[in-house]
Amino acid sequence: MKSKFLVGAILVFLGAVFFAGKAILVRYNFIHYHADAVSLLALRMLFSAPFYLVILFFQNRKQEDVPKLSRKEWIWMLLIGLVGYYLASIFDFWGLSYVTAAIERIVLFIYPTIVVILSGIFLNKKIQKIQYVALVVTYIGVFIAFIPDLQIGMQKNVIIGASLVFLSAFTYALYLMGSGEMIPRVGPQRFTCYAMLISTGMVVIHYWVSVGHGLFSLPMEVYGLSIVMAIFTTVIPSFMISEGIRRIGSSNASIIGSIGPVATIVMASSFLGEEINVWQVVGTLIVLGGVLMISWKGKK
């Protein structure tokens, strides 16, 4: 039992760190190779899609009675793919072109608070007193983390970037709320594959309409980093987290997964030269505290 928990904890920890590396790779591409957000997202999705296709194939082969979705369920699945891995990803990539990787991760990490608010509005789930406190604490932490970036001449970029990342967190929260019925229906791994493959198609359409050409005329380094991003910050961590949750439960996973923003700050400093300041550290810790209060309450 102890070894099962330890393996699960390690999987969640590594998965959270690998996920955090996505922002670093995107910012690195922006800074050094000036690749645009839509092209980077298209490459990430295209390079990860074959893995999800193979996983889906073996999932369907392993299970004799594969759930057949109705037309209504497929429409719901398409909407989930649109909101989750398409809109959430494109807003995130756009936001990273304006703000640092550390700021992006702090803002993105508030998605549990958005789930609580939306659940209270649309699902009539009562928000408890401790959750109100957690919401206030979380957003105070975000404000504190932003203080060094709100300098004269930087305000416009920070506001635009933070707004885009907030939209990413908002759409991801919608994705989590909408996935509640479909995951038990098709299973977590098959659901992830469906959502990723649907969003890949949407990203390709977006690229074709907005950019249209040049996807395979970028510097070779961009493709290498995109492959790393697809495998090590998309495919592998997505299944690490799923397996970790299976072993140790979502409550423990949410606590261990809070290493994500901290890992981003450390990697951003190491690989991008982003400065770590006291305001950012304090703000991050406060945000983590607020999110953990939300997570613990939500699991009870």
Rosetta blueprint (number, residue, H / E / L):
1 M L
2 K H
3 S H
4 K H
5 F H
6 L H
7 V H
8 G H
9 A H
10 I H
11 L H
12 V H
13 F H
14 L H
15 G H
16 A H
17 V H
18 F H
19 F H
20 A H
21 G H
22 K H
23 A H
24 I H
25 L H
26 V H
27 R H
28 Y H
29 N H
30 F H
31 I H
32 H H
33 Y H
34 H L
35 A L
36 D L
37 A H
38 V H
39 S H
40 L H
41 L H
42 A H
43 L H
44 R H
45 M H
46 L H
47 F H
48 S H
49 A H
50 P H
51 F H
52 Y H
53 L H
54 V H
55 I H
56 L H
57 F H
58 F H
59 Q H
60 N H
61 R H
62 K H
63 Q L
64 E L
65 D L
66 V L
67 P L
68 K L
69 L L
70 S L
71 R H
72 K H
73 E H
74 W H
75 I H
76 W H
77 M H
78 L H
79 L H
80 I H
81 G H
82 L H
83 V H
84 G H
85 Y H
86 Y H
87 L H
88 A H
89 S H
90 I H
91 F H
92 D H
93 F H
94 W H
95 G H
96 L H
97 S L
98 Y L
99 V L
100 T L
101 A H
102 A H
103 I H
104 E H
105 R H
106 I H
107 V H
108 L H
109 F L
110 I L
111 Y H
112 P H
113 T H
114 I H
115 V H
116 V H
117 I H
118 L H
119 S H
120 G H
121 I H
122 F H
123 L L
124 N L
125 K L
126 K L
127 I L
128 Q L
129 K H
130 I H
131 Q H
132 Y H
133 V H
134 A H
135 L H
136 V H
137 V H
138 T H
139 Y H
140 I H
141 G H
142 V H
143 F H
144 I H
145 A H
146 F H
147 I H
148 P H
149 D H
150 L L
151 Q L
152 I L
153 G L
154 M L
155 Q H
156 K H
157 N H
158 V H
159 I H
160 I H
161 G H
162 A H
163 S H
164 L H
165 V H
166 F H
167 L H
168 S H
169 A H
170 F H
171 T H
172 Y H
173 A H
174 L H
175 Y H
176 L H
177 M H
178 G H
179 S L
180 G L
181 E L
182 M H
183 I H
184 P H
185 R H
186 V H
187 G L
188 P H
189 Q H
190 R H
191 F H
192 T H
193 C H
194 Y H
195 A H
196 M H
197 L H
198 I H
199 S H
200 T H
201 G H
202 M H
203 V H
204 V H
205 I H
206 H H
207 Y H
208 W H
209 V H
210 S H
211 V L
212 G L
213 H L
214 G L
215 L L
216 F L
217 S L
218 L L
219 P L
220 M H
221 E H
222 V H
223 Y H
224 G H
225 L H
226 S H
227 I H
228 V H
229 M H
230 A H
231 I H
232 F H
233 T H
234 T H
235 V H
236 I H
237 P H
238 S H
239 F H
240 M H
241 I H
242 S H
243 E H
244 G H
245 I H
246 R H
247 R H
248 I H
249 G L
250 S H
251 S H
252 N H
253 A H
254 S H
255 I H
256 I H
257 G L
258 S L
259 I H
260 G H
261 P H
262 V H
263 A H
264 T H
265 I H
266 V H
267 M H
268 A H
269 S H
270 S H
271 F H
272 L L
273 G L
274 E L
275 E L
276 I L
277 N L
278 V H
279 W H
280 Q H
281 V H
282 V H
283 G H
284 T H
285 L H
286 I H
287 V H
288 L H
289 G H
290 G H
291 V H
292 L H
293 M H
294 I H
295 S H
296 W H
297 K H
298 G H
299 K H
300 K L
